Amino acid sequence: MTDIAFTKMHGLGNDFVIIDIRDSSLKITAEQARAIANRHTGIGCDQLILLEPIANQHPPLTADIFMRIFNADGSEVEACGNATRCVAEMIILEHSFTKVKIATVAGTLEAEKLPNGLIAVDMGEPNFNWEEIPLATAADTLYLNIQAGELSNPSAVNIGNPHCIFFAKDASKVALQQLGKVLEHHHLFPERANISVAEVKNNQSIYLRVWERGVGITNACGTAACAAAVAAHRRSLTGRNVLVQLEGGSLNVTWKTDNHVVLIGPTETSFQGSFNSKLIRGV
């Protein structure tokens, strides 16, 4: 049986199995993605990442690589900030680049390695239009009419994928495990949503907990950090540059005056290995 090579990486504990299929005919189904992501019988990860050749994408793209993203439940998603930073690190090392362009379903993202070793990614422009979050009906995305336990009136932001951000006085005390399961599937979110609880510490700092759709609570989420920082500034709670403190560590988010959001943080390679193809055969 054929062995399939992979790299295990993480950004602040938000972990990924990355498979390079640029020179392979390998195709991964939702069921196979779930099998790989399973932490008991597979390799285990929050997201499975496939690196695909640009030449195979339609329409043709101008980028160095195409990154496909599967959540742990097998659902394919549009964007992942921490995974983008990890893939950027891989491609930068592979080609001795300092900058790289990574194409995703949500668009092409530019990343660079900074002198301090951190990876910065331009996550593009946030969207607040209710139709592009998307929401099921027209609504004020700065203050959504949603109540769940002690949480209420969240903001909605799309930064490559949909986010719903609640602001709380003490985010650590929010029952996110229970509320996240329900709110991810709220009727207002036809494509589900990532659910975050943000506690503003000061004008330049936020503590954030995240329930990722299709995954559950994660140690970090790059797009959620971006969405929370943007939502906080829209509500005049912070400035445009914010240190977002997550369970796994901190990410720096800057919402620039040109409307682009830049995400900066560390990446780590945990290990490289291979798995027997029987793990995904027949599923």
JOUR-V255814 format. One record per backbone hydrogen bond with DSSP energy under -0.5 kcal/mol. CO is the residue of the C=O (numbers start at 1). NH is the residue of the N-H. If there is no record, write none. Layout:
CO_NH / CO_NH
This chain:
2_277 / 3_5 / 4_275 / 6_273 / 7_9 / 7_18 / 8_270 / 8_271 / 9_16 / 10_12 / 10_268 / 11_14 / 13_15 / 14_11 / 15_46 / 15_47 / 16_9 / 16_18 / 17_19 / 17_49 / 18_7 / 19_21 / 19_51 / 21_24 / 29_33 / 30_34 / 31_35 / 32_36 / 33_37 / 34_38 / 36_43 / 36_44 / 37_45 / 38_42 / 46_72 / 47_17 / 48_70 / 49_19 / 50_52 / 50_68 / 51_21 / 52_66 / 53_56 / 54_57 / 61_63 / 65_103 / 66_52 / 66_68 / 68_50 / 69_77 / 70_48 / 71_74 / 75_71 / 77_69 / 78_106 / 80_84 / 81_85 / 82_86 / 83_87 / 84_88 / 85_89 / 86_90 / 87_91 / 88_92 / 89_93 / 90_94 / 91_95 / 92_96 / 92_97 / 98_113 / 100_102 / 100_111 / 101_64 / 101_65 / 101_103 / 102_109 / 103_67 / 104_107 / 107_104 / 109_102 / 110_122 / 111_100 / 112_114 / 112_120 / 114_117 / 118_114 / 119_265 / 120_112 / 121_123 / 121_263 / 122_110 / 124_261 / 127_158 / 129_132 / 129_133 / 130_134 / 130_135 / 139_141 / 140_143 / 141_156 / 144_146 / 146_153 / 148_151 / 151_148 / 154_144 / 155_165 / 157_159 / 157_163 / 158_127 / 161_159 / 162_194 / 163_157 / 164_166 / 164_196 / 165_155 / 166_198 / 170_173 / 171_174 / 174_176 / 175_179 / 176_180 / 177_181 / 178_182 / 179_183 / 180_184 / 182_185 / 183_186 / 184_193 / 186_189 / 188_136 / 188_190 / 189_192 / 194_164 / 194_196 / 195_211 / 196_166 / 197_209 / 198_168 / 198_200 / 199_201 / 199_207 / 202_205 / 203_239 / 204_243 / 205_201 / 205_202 / 206_245 / 207_199 / 209_197 / 210_212 / 210_218 / 211_195 / 212_215 / 212_216 / 214_73 / 216_212 / 218_210 / 219_248 / 221_225 / 222_226 / 223_227 / 224_228 / 225_229 / 226_230 / 227_231 / 228_232 / 229_233 / 230_234 / 231_235 / 232_237 / 232_238 / 233_236 / 240_242 / 240_255 / 242_244 / 242_253 / 243_206 / 243_245 / 244_246 / 244_251 / 245_208 / 246_249 / 249_246 / 251_244 / 251_253 / 252_264 / 253_242 / 254_256 / 254_262 / 256_259 / 259_126 / 260_256 / 260_262 / 261_123 / 262_254 / 263_121 / 264_252 / 265_119 / 268_10 / 268_270 / 271_8 / 273_6 / 275_4 / 276_279 / 277_280 / 277_281 / 280_283
